[in-house]
Amino acid sequence: MARTPFGKTREVEKPYAIYRHGDWEWRILKTYQHPDKEKSNQYARWFVAAKSPMTYGSWEYGDTYATEIQQYGHLSLADAGWLEHYGEVA
């Protein structure tokens, strides 16, 4: 199996992708599995920097289930590699 193309942690200013929903924003800084394996794993996680009304303008870092971000967020910015695996910017 190929290594995950997004396994190297990035800085918050240069994420692999940005998902948004209202005042919420998730910046994807790292993934733990290859995108093909994530499809069969409902518990696949992404390491993110998240900002919401509850963070008072600050970033909070941690793991989030990939399915939750994809279900509630809209892809608003991504690099070419991300688009290849996860689709188009809305």
Residue pairs with C-beta under 8 A, 6 or more apart in sequence:
1 34
1 37
2 34
3 34
4 31
4 32
4 33
4 34
4 35
5 34
5 35
5 81
5 85
6 16
6 28
6 30
6 31
6 81
6 82
7 30
7 31
7 32
8 30
9 29
9 30
9 47
10 16
10 29
10 30
11 29
12 27
12 29
12 49
12 59
15 27
15 28
15 29
15 49
16 28
16 29
16 30
16 31
16 78
16 79
16 81
16 82
17 27
17 28
17 75
17 77
17 78
17 79
17 82
17 86
18 25
18 26
18 27
18 28
18 75
18 76
18 77
18 78
19 25
19 26
19 28
19 69
19 70
19 73
19 74
19 75
19 76
20 26
20 73
20 74
20 76
21 72
21 73
21 74
23 52
23 53
24 50
24 51
24 52
24 72
24 73
25 50
25 51
25 52
26 46
26 48
26 49
26 50
26 64
26 69
26 73
27 48
27 49
27 50
27 59
28 46
28 47
28 48
28 69
28 82
29 46
29 47
29 48
29 49
29 61
30 46
30 47
31 38
31 44
31 45
31 46
31 47
31 66
32 44
32 45
32 46
32 47
33 41
33 44
35 85
35 86
37 44
38 44
38 66
42 65
42 67
43 65
44 65
44 66
44 67
45 63
45 64
45 65
45 66
46 63
46 64
46 65
46 66
46 69
47 61
47 62
47 63
48 61
48 62
48 63
48 64
48 69
49 59
49 60
49 61
50 59
50 60
50 61
50 62
50 64
51 57
51 58
51 59
51 60
70 86
74 90
75 86
75 87
75 88
75 89
75 90
76 89
76 90
77 89
78 86
78 89
83 89
